[in-house]
Amino acid sequence: MSNTLDEHVSESDNTFDRDVPAPPQPSGCRNFALGCGCAAGCLLLVVAGIGVWLSMNWKIWSADFTKKVAADAVAKSSLPVDDKARILKRINQLADDFKAEKVSTQQLGHVMEQIAKSPLLPLGLVMAADEKYVKPSGLSGDDQDAARRTLQRLARGAFEKSIPENDLQEAMQLVMQHQPDGNQQLKERLTDDELKAFLEKAKEKADAASVPDEPFEVNIADELEKAIDKALNR
């Protein structure tokens, strides 16, 4: 699918909307979310990114593709059933409105900007690490609870920018692997020792930034709806 997408974008470069705002530069948190396919990361970036980067000539194709990616990502997430339904309904509505020319590529660019400013991507980091590394690990129940709190603190520090970008990247490097093309993606799995090393580094960075040792929990469906509504009503 990625090759097909690249071909479509290449073929229609000359028809891009020149007024579309440039997307925010990738951060450590966004790189983490993109690598996992979680609902709060990959799903939301795909929704905004397709509208920004695909030509208007591919409007019908991109809207249908967005809905499929959204359905797959939400199905794989650990979100409550009601929240899954709300997210899919809002994403499908956005895709259909784009397809019907009720929403422009520029407006979808604004959606991406609002998502980048919201806590959705840091929360995606927590969801991804919990599902991918913590739950299947050999850590005890108490240690898994402590791991989730550490991840929540790291996510809060990323969202509130109390943890410097360089420190966040330093922690994330422990769970990333380099690809031949120069990109990075999440490791498929971590040993318990690797997970402990990552959590220790994450706690170190959260402590250094004085991030409160308390839950950082936000309703993802609420935040998504607020981000989209704010972008479209600006």
Buried (B, 14 or more C-beta within 10 A) or exposed (E): EEEEBEEBBEEBEEEBBEEBBEBEEEBBBBBBBBBBBBBBBBBBBBBBBBBBBBBBEBBEBBBEBBBEBBBBBBEBBEBEEEBBEBBBEBBBEBBBBBBEEEBBBBBBBBBBBBBBBBBBBBBBBBBBBBBBBBEEBEBEEEBBEBBBBBBBBBBBBBBEEBBEEEBBBBBBBBBBEEEEEEEBBBBEEBEEEBBBBBBEBBBBBBEEBEBEEEEBEBBBBEBBBBBBEBBBEE
